């Protein structure tokens, strides 16, 4: 399972299979909680992540969307 603190930058190769391989992470000064990515999809310049969030030693399902129009290469 890929654990991360925050998504820092993303570059895509137009296929859903490449999304997870190009995610970059870094430590944030805001102390983001650890998340484990379960699934990622790409459509309309957005990545939709389904992930498990670690809280009190238990994982909870959650989702987020990232607009990649400004980070696309």
FENKAGI-V431505 format. One record per residue. N is the residue number from 0. OMEGA is omega in whole degrees, -180 to 180 (* if undefined). Layout:
# FENKAGI-V431505
n=N omega=OMEGA
n=N omega=OMEGA
This chain:
# FENKAGI-V431505
n=0 omega=-179
n=1 omega=177
n=2 omega=180
n=3 omega=177
n=4 omega=-180
n=5 omega=176
n=6 omega=-174
n=7 omega=179
n=8 omega=-176
n=9 omega=168
n=10 omega=-172
n=11 omega=175
n=12 omega=175
n=13 omega=176
n=14 omega=-178
n=15 omega=-178
n=16 omega=-177
n=17 omega=-174
n=18 omega=-176
n=19 omega=-177
n=20 omega=-178
n=21 omega=177
n=22 omega=178
n=23 omega=-177
n=24 omega=174
n=25 omega=178
n=26 omega=179
n=27 omega=177
n=28 omega=-179
n=29 omega=178
n=30 omega=177
n=31 omega=179
n=32 omega=177
n=33 omega=178
n=34 omega=177
n=35 omega=-178
n=36 omega=178
n=37 omega=-174
n=38 omega=177
n=39 omega=175
n=40 omega=-178
n=41 omega=174
n=42 omega=178
n=43 omega=179
n=44 omega=178
n=45 omega=172
n=46 omega=177
n=47 omega=-179
n=48 omega=168
n=49 omega=-176
n=50 omega=174
n=51 omega=-178
n=52 omega=-179
n=53 omega=179
n=54 omega=-179
n=55 omega=178
n=56 omega=175
n=57 omega=178
n=58 omega=177
n=59 omega=179
n=60 omega=176
n=61 omega=178
n=62 omega=173
n=63 omega=175
n=64 omega=-180
n=65 omega=177
n=66 omega=-174
n=67 omega=-178
n=68 omega=-178
n=69 omega=-178
n=70 omega=-178
n=71 omega=-180
n=72 omega=*
